[in-house]
């Protein structure tokens, strides 16, 4: 895959959010609608194409922790707000001259999941699924399976988490399409098998909108150069 080959040739250990989602999308994993903007004019054009409200994020491979860096603005409802947010993000990223701004649709799902892939030194690629959002590490409510995984494995993972009821119909929201989430987990396992250079994939949050899952934020980490398999 060109994105991964380019990053490896540059000696990078991380893909940007935009690059990460392009990789995921190529495996059929739904991602948020978004455009990469190099300047304010491109940002306004992208926001217009998507339609307000939008989210703006600083985007660079070295900016994996965007909240801590102060480079995310949400619920931007008009051009004036977009310009102000863009200026603030650019100021916060002034130390990264080659960084861009990601213009993203704002999805209204209230349920947040996490999905991903980790590469265990002994067992290889392992798929992960659980409760996502800002409390993922605190709750630690996740399940794992060694790749490749099949449909039954994916469905069992969903039943193993303590918060599995979040997948059911609740508070007027439809039940999560488990088959659809299963497709995502299966694809993650295959992606890890196909590209040994991938060390980790983190999709958080995987937001549920109308019962379907969409990757709103994602990060792909690569193996250190000395550990990469040809």
HELIX and SHEET records of a PDB file:
HELIX    1   1 UNK A    2  UNK A    9  1                                   8    
HELIX    2   2 UNK A   17  UNK A   26  1                                  10    
HELIX    3   3 UNK A   40  UNK A   50  1                                  11    
HELIX    4   4 UNK A   66  UNK A   69  1                                   4    
HELIX    5   5 UNK A   79  UNK A   92  1                                  14    
HELIX    6   6 UNK A  136  UNK A  139  1                                   4    
HELIX    7   7 UNK A  151  UNK A  160  1                                  10    
HELIX    8   8 UNK A  164  UNK A  167  5                                   4    
HELIX    9   9 UNK A  178  UNK A  194  1                                  17    
HELIX   10  10 UNK A  225  UNK A  227  5                                   3    
SHEET    1   A 4 UNK A  34  UNK A  37  0                                        
SHEET    2   A 4 UNK A 100  UNK A 105 -1                                        
SHEET    3   A 4 UNK A  54  UNK A  59 -1                                        
SHEET    4   A 4 UNK A  72  UNK A  76 -1                                        
SHEET    1   B 5 UNK A 142  UNK A 146  0                                        
SHEET    2   B 5 UNK A 124  UNK A 131 -1                                        
SHEET    3   B 5 UNK A 111  UNK A 120 -1                                        
SHEET    4   B 5 UNK A 198  UNK A 209 -1                                        
SHEET    5   B 5 UNK A 212  UNK A 215 -1                                        
SHEET    1   C 5 UNK A 142  UNK A 146  0                                        
SHEET    2   C 5 UNK A 124  UNK A 131 -1                                        
SHEET    3   C 5 UNK A 111  UNK A 120 -1                                        
SHEET    4   C 5 UNK A 198  UNK A 209 -1                                        
SHEET    5   C 5 UNK A 218  UNK A 222 -1                                        
END                                                                             
